[in-house]
Amino acid sequence: MALKAHEARRIEVNLSRKAFTVVDDSGNRIPGGGRFKLYAGFGQPDARTRALTGQAPLAIEVSIG
């Protein structure tokens, strides 16, 4: 999906609780908890990407209990 300049659209992304697990050295998934930050954009959420693209990624925080 592409948006025109200054166009906004609401999207919904369903994420499984499995996406918020940690895998230990034995390969076991351990349920995570706490706060996580999700990013959407054109690269990594770092200064170099912002310098190269001129844009910062959109960030949203979610809580998993």
Rosetta constraint file for C-alpha pairs under 8 A:
AtomPair CA 3 CA 7 HARMONIC 5.80 0.50
AtomPair CA 3 CA 8 HARMONIC 7.20 0.50
AtomPair CA 3 CA 9 HARMONIC 7.90 0.50
AtomPair CA 15 CA 19 HARMONIC 6.65 0.50
AtomPair CA 16 CA 20 HARMONIC 7.68 0.50
AtomPair CA 17 CA 21 HARMONIC 7.20 0.50
AtomPair CA 18 CA 31 HARMONIC 7.55 0.50
AtomPair CA 20 CA 31 HARMONIC 6.89 0.50
AtomPair CA 20 CA 32 HARMONIC 5.53 0.50
AtomPair CA 20 CA 33 HARMONIC 7.59 0.50
AtomPair CA 20 CA 64 HARMONIC 7.96 0.50
AtomPair CA 21 CA 29 HARMONIC 5.92 0.50
AtomPair CA 21 CA 30 HARMONIC 5.41 0.50
AtomPair CA 21 CA 31 HARMONIC 4.61 0.50
AtomPair CA 21 CA 32 HARMONIC 4.75 0.50
AtomPair CA 22 CA 29 HARMONIC 5.54 0.50
AtomPair CA 22 CA 30 HARMONIC 5.13 0.50
AtomPair CA 22 CA 31 HARMONIC 6.54 0.50
AtomPair CA 22 CA 32 HARMONIC 6.34 0.50
AtomPair CA 23 CA 27 HARMONIC 5.51 0.50
AtomPair CA 23 CA 28 HARMONIC 5.39 0.50
AtomPair CA 23 CA 29 HARMONIC 4.51 0.50
AtomPair CA 23 CA 30 HARMONIC 6.12 0.50
AtomPair CA 24 CA 28 HARMONIC 5.46 0.50
AtomPair CA 24 CA 29 HARMONIC 6.55 0.50
AtomPair CA 24 CA 30 HARMONIC 7.19 0.50
AtomPair CA 32 CA 64 HARMONIC 7.42 0.50
AtomPair CA 33 CA 63 HARMONIC 7.47 0.50
AtomPair CA 33 CA 64 HARMONIC 5.04 0.50
AtomPair CA 33 CA 65 HARMONIC 5.34 0.50
AtomPair CA 34 CA 63 HARMONIC 5.57 0.50
AtomPair CA 34 CA 64 HARMONIC 5.31 0.50
AtomPair CA 34 CA 65 HARMONIC 6.27 0.50
AtomPair CA 35 CA 61 HARMONIC 6.66 0.50
AtomPair CA 35 CA 62 HARMONIC 5.64 0.50
AtomPair CA 35 CA 63 HARMONIC 4.41 0.50
AtomPair CA 35 CA 64 HARMONIC 6.29 0.50
AtomPair CA 36 CA 61 HARMONIC 5.58 0.50
AtomPair CA 36 CA 62 HARMONIC 5.34 0.50
AtomPair CA 36 CA 63 HARMONIC 6.33 0.50
AtomPair CA 36 CA 64 HARMONIC 7.80 0.50
AtomPair CA 37 CA 59 HARMONIC 6.50 0.50
AtomPair CA 37 CA 60 HARMONIC 5.65 0.50
AtomPair CA 37 CA 61 HARMONIC 4.37 0.50
AtomPair CA 37 CA 62 HARMONIC 6.34 0.50
AtomPair CA 38 CA 59 HARMONIC 5.61 0.50
AtomPair CA 38 CA 60 HARMONIC 5.35 0.50
AtomPair CA 38 CA 61 HARMONIC 6.22 0.50
AtomPair CA 38 CA 62 HARMONIC 7.62 0.50
AtomPair CA 39 CA 45 HARMONIC 7.24 0.50
AtomPair CA 39 CA 57 HARMONIC 6.00 0.50
AtomPair CA 39 CA 58 HARMONIC 5.56 0.50
AtomPair CA 39 CA 59 HARMONIC 4.57 0.50
AtomPair CA 39 CA 60 HARMONIC 6.63 0.50
AtomPair CA 40 CA 57 HARMONIC 5.45 0.50
AtomPair CA 40 CA 58 HARMONIC 5.18 0.50
AtomPair CA 40 CA 59 HARMONIC 6.59 0.50
AtomPair CA 41 CA 56 HARMONIC 7.26 0.50
AtomPair CA 41 CA 57 HARMONIC 4.40 0.50
AtomPair CA 41 CA 58 HARMONIC 6.19 0.50
AtomPair CA 42 CA 49 HARMONIC 7.94 0.50
AtomPair CA 42 CA 53 HARMONIC 7.56 0.50
AtomPair CA 42 CA 55 HARMONIC 7.98 0.50
AtomPair CA 42 CA 57 HARMONIC 6.83 0.50
AtomPair CA 43 CA 49 HARMONIC 6.00 0.50
AtomPair CA 43 CA 57 HARMONIC 7.45 0.50
AtomPair CA 44 CA 49 HARMONIC 6.11 0.50
AtomPair CA 44 CA 57 HARMONIC 7.77 0.50
AtomPair CA 45 CA 49 HARMONIC 6.88 0.50
AtomPair CA 45 CA 50 HARMONIC 7.67 0.50
AtomPair CA 45 CA 56 HARMONIC 6.85 0.50
AtomPair CA 45 CA 57 HARMONIC 6.09 0.50
AtomPair CA 46 CA 50 HARMONIC 6.49 0.50
AtomPair CA 47 CA 51 HARMONIC 6.10 0.50
AtomPair CA 48 CA 52 HARMONIC 6.16 0.50
AtomPair CA 49 CA 53 HARMONIC 5.90 0.50
AtomPair CA 49 CA 54 HARMONIC 7.70 0.50
AtomPair CA 49 CA 55 HARMONIC 7.69 0.50
AtomPair CA 49 CA 56 HARMONIC 7.65 0.50
AtomPair CA 50 CA 54 HARMONIC 5.02 0.50
AtomPair CA 50 CA 55 HARMONIC 5.06 0.50
AtomPair CA 50 CA 56 HARMONIC 5.33 0.50
AtomPair CA 51 CA 55 HARMONIC 7.64 0.50
